[in-house]
Amino acid sequence: MGTMERRPTHEIARYLRTGEHDVSYTAWPASTFLDRATLAHDALRRALVREVNRRTESAIEPRAVVGLDTVAYTRAKVAPMVRGLFPRAEQAPVLGTLERSVIFLTPSNIATILTDTRWHGTAWTLANVYLGSMGVKRLSEDEPWIVGLSEETTCFVSTEYFEAYGRFEDFVVHEAAHIFHNCKRGTLGLKETRRREWLLPIEFAKRETFAYACEAYSRIRELGHERANRLRLLDELQKEPMPATEHVDLEEYVDILRDAVTARNGWKRILTRCSTARSTHRPALGAA
């Protein structure tokens, strides 16, 4: 019995340290998997919330989010992208989903988020994101320092988003762009067919390219209102740090943005270059 009583404690300690857990939940004394999973879920999440609260007991609501209308803020950020990518009849339901997709991690909501988030691994990662934003030691300093992450149609964002990042970075737009390939059309009440299942037909290998291009193009549009200014901004972008991911061909990324800033509808040009039904007006780099 003593061993059984210690094993949940060991599993909790491992989870807090690494984010890992036994998917069979064998440490918890129950006869069925469902009962073990329920006991483990409650124990792991309570421990996670308790540890996060202990490390941030003096945390206060960041000034950037005090009184912020998150829905209105997100809508203003993503509306140009939605209008550029969807026909008028589909814009309202898509925008209605995206404007409610962003949740900033704050002292007032972190306990609820860590408790209710579906996956244990996601909850642990969000705890690290939040702890980092509060300027305290994270659960693991070996984890990459990120501004947030997305799960299905929800984007969890650190309040560090409001601090000084690169001129061409916008995490909200980037993560909203990922929703287009994570959400089915039928979920929003849009017509869905076998060939049109997801909101947008983004090629799997081009998902990060699409999101980074939408992010940068959004900032270029905000900073420059004429074609000449946008071309100048694109030249400036190439002198700044580029997306640090193996999933993006940087030469192609810049070429897509050049296409976008010279097009009447740059959003559609980005989609065309990253689509599963890509236009043949220009072959993908590396194609025969």
Secondary structure, 3 states (H helix, E strand, C coil): CHHHHHHHHHHHHHHHHHCCCCCCCCCCCCCCHHHHHHHHHHHHHHHHHHHHHHHCCCCCCCHHHCCCCHHHHHHHHHHHHHHHHCCHHHHHHHHHHHCCCEEEECCCCHHHHHHHCCCHHHHHHHHHHHHHHCCCCCCCCCCCCCCEEEECCEEEEEHHHHCCCCCCCCHHHHHHHHHHHHCEHHHHCCCCCCCCCECCCECHHHHHHHHHHHHHHHHHHHHCCCHHHHHHHHHHHCCCCCCCCCCCCHHHHHHHHHHHHCCCCHHHHHHHHHECCCCCCCCCCCCC
